[in-house]
Amino acid sequence: MILRKPALALVALAIAIGVLARSQESGLAKSEPDSATFWLTYEQPAEVYLGKGGVFMVKSYYNGSAVISRIEPDKTHADEDLRFIERWIEFHVFDAQGATAERFLGLNYIYFDLTKRERLAWEDGQLRIYFYDRYKFDWVECPTKYVADENPPHGRLACVMTDFGLFGLATLK
């Protein structure tokens, strides 16, 4: 009986240490979440971002939420001429009741922060942002601009969005 209590205490302590170690391990994981939700306020600027990419809304024309997702490129929306070098960004807006916004409003930019290697590819004319046109079932080049004063020292690439959907940073094969 006397030996039982210390043994149970040691087992409880071992379990507690294991749980704490596992929670620290998951907190230090290098992977980032697949999606994030941001609240939008009508006529206010907003930045919706996840990882090295995001959407900047100069002035939001929505009251509700925006969801940004980062998706590993897959064969579903693959293009044989493009090599995607970042996870795709999928962007949608929902009204206050949770319904999908049907109309795309305002001046909004999609962007990808660059690494040194990506910056060099941009300078060589090899890197662009593409938009998946769901009506043509094809990737379309989005007029891409370099923004030097964001994400120092390598900058970012951005383009004006014309619709919700899927965007990717790619080079031609």
C-alpha positions in Angstrom: 0.0 0.0 0.0 2.8 2.4 0.9 4.7 1.6 -2.3 1.5 2.1 -4.4 1.2 5.8 -3.8 4.7 6.8 -4.8 4.4 4.5 -7.9 1.2 6.2 -8.9 2.7 9.6 -8.4 5.6 8.7 -10.6 3.3 7.4 -13.3 1.2 10.6 -13.1 4.4 12.7 -13.3 5.7 10.8 -16.3 2.4 11.3 -18.1 2.4 15.0 -17.3 6.0 15.4 -18.5 5.1 13.5 -21.7 2.1 15.7 -22.4 4.1 18.9 -21.8 6.9 17.7 -24.0 4.4 16.8 -26.8 2.7 20.3 -26.6 6.1 22.0 -26.8 7.0 19.8 -29.8 3.9 20.8 -31.7 4.3 24.4 -30.7 7.8 24.4 -32.3 6.7 22.7 -35.5 7.9 24.4 -38.7 4.7 23.9 -40.7 2.3 26.7 -40.9 -1.5 26.5 -41.0 -3.3 25.8 -44.2 -5.9 28.7 -43.9 -6.7 31.7 -41.8 -9.7 33.9 -41.3 -9.6 37.7 -41.1 -12.4 40.1 -40.2 -13.2 42.9 -42.7 -14.7 46.3 -41.9 -16.4 48.3 -44.7 -14.3 51.2 -46.0 -11.2 50.2 -43.9 -7.9 48.9 -45.4 -7.2 45.2 -44.7 -4.3 42.8 -45.2 -5.1 39.1 -45.3 -2.0 37.0 -45.2 -0.6 33.6 -44.5 3.0 32.6 -44.7 4.8 34.4 -47.5 1.7 35.5 -49.4 -1.5 37.5 -49.0 -4.0 40.0 -50.2 -3.9 43.7 -49.5 -7.2 45.5 -49.8 -6.7 49.3 -50.2 -10.2 49.8 -48.9 -12.5 47.0 -48.1 -16.0 47.0 -49.6 -17.1 44.2 -47.4 -18.4 43.7 -43.9 -17.7 40.1 -43.0 -14.7 37.8 -43.2 -12.0 36.8 -45.6 -10.5 33.4 -45.8 -7.0 32.8 -47.2 -5.7 29.3 -47.8 -2.3 28.0 -48.9 -2.5 24.9 -51.0 0.2 22.6 -52.3 0.1 22.6 -56.1 -1.6 19.5 -57.4 -2.6 17.8 -60.6 -6.2 19.0 -60.4 -5.3 22.5 -61.5 -1.9 21.7 -63.0 -0.4 23.4 -66.1 2.2 21.6 -68.1 3.9 24.9 -69.0 4.3 26.3 -65.5 6.4 25.2 -62.5 4.9 26.6 -59.3 7.5 27.5 -56.7 5.2 28.4 -53.8 2.0 27.1 -52.4 -1.0 28.5 -54.2 -3.1 31.1 -52.5 -6.9 30.7 -52.5 -8.9 33.8 -51.4 -12.6 34.2 -50.7 -14.8 36.7 -48.9 -18.0 36.0 -46.8 -20.7 38.3 -45.6 -21.7 38.7 -42.0 -24.2 35.8 -42.3 -21.5 33.5 -43.8 -22.7 33.6 -47.4 -20.0 33.7 -50.1 -19.5 37.2 -51.6 -20.6 36.9 -55.2 -19.2 40.1 -56.6 -15.6 41.1 -56.5 -15.3 44.8 -55.3 -12.5 47.3 -54.8 -8.8 47.6 -55.6 -7.2 44.5 -54.1 -3.7 43.1 -54.6 -2.5 39.5 -54.4 1.2 39.3 -53.3 4.0 36.9 -52.7 7.1 37.8 -50.6 10.3 36.9 -52.3 13.4 35.0 -51.3 16.8 35.9 -52.7 16.5 33.1 -55.3 13.0 34.2 -56.3 14.1 37.8 -56.6 16.9 36.7 -59.0 14.4 34.7 -61.1 12.2 37.9 -61.3 15.1 40.0 -62.4 15.9 37.4 -65.1 12.3 37.7 -66.3 11.3 34.2 -65.4 8.9 34.7 -62.5 5.2 35.8 -62.6 2.0 35.5 -60.7 -0.8 33.5 -62.3 -4.5 33.3 -61.7 -6.6 30.2 -62.3 -9.5 31.1 -64.6 -12.3 28.8 -63.6 -14.2 29.5 -66.8 -11.3 28.7 -69.1 -9.9 25.9 -66.8 -6.5 27.4 -67.4 -3.8 29.5 -65.7 -3.7 33.1 -66.9 -0.8 35.5 -66.2 -1.6 38.3 -63.9 0.3 41.6 -64.7 3.0 41.2 -62.1 4.8 44.2 -60.5 7.8 44.3 -58.2 7.3 46.1 -54.8 10.8 46.9 -53.5 9.8 48.6 -50.2 7.9 45.6 -48.8 9.6 42.5 -47.4 13.1 43.8 -47.3 15.7 43.1 -48.6 14.2 41.0 -51.4 10.8 42.7 -51.9 7.6 41.1 -53.1 5.7 40.5 -56.3 2.1 41.8 -56.6 -0.7 42.0 -59.1 -4.2 43.5 -59.1 -6.9 40.9 -58.5 -9.9 40.8 -60.8 -11.8 38.0 -59.0 -11.7 35.6 -56.1 -10.0 32.3 -56.5 -6.7 30.6 -56.9 -3.3 32.3 -57.5 0.2 31.0 -57.9 3.8 32.1 -58.3 5.5 30.3 -61.1 8.2 30.1 -63.7 7.8 28.8 -67.3 9.2 25.3 -67.7 
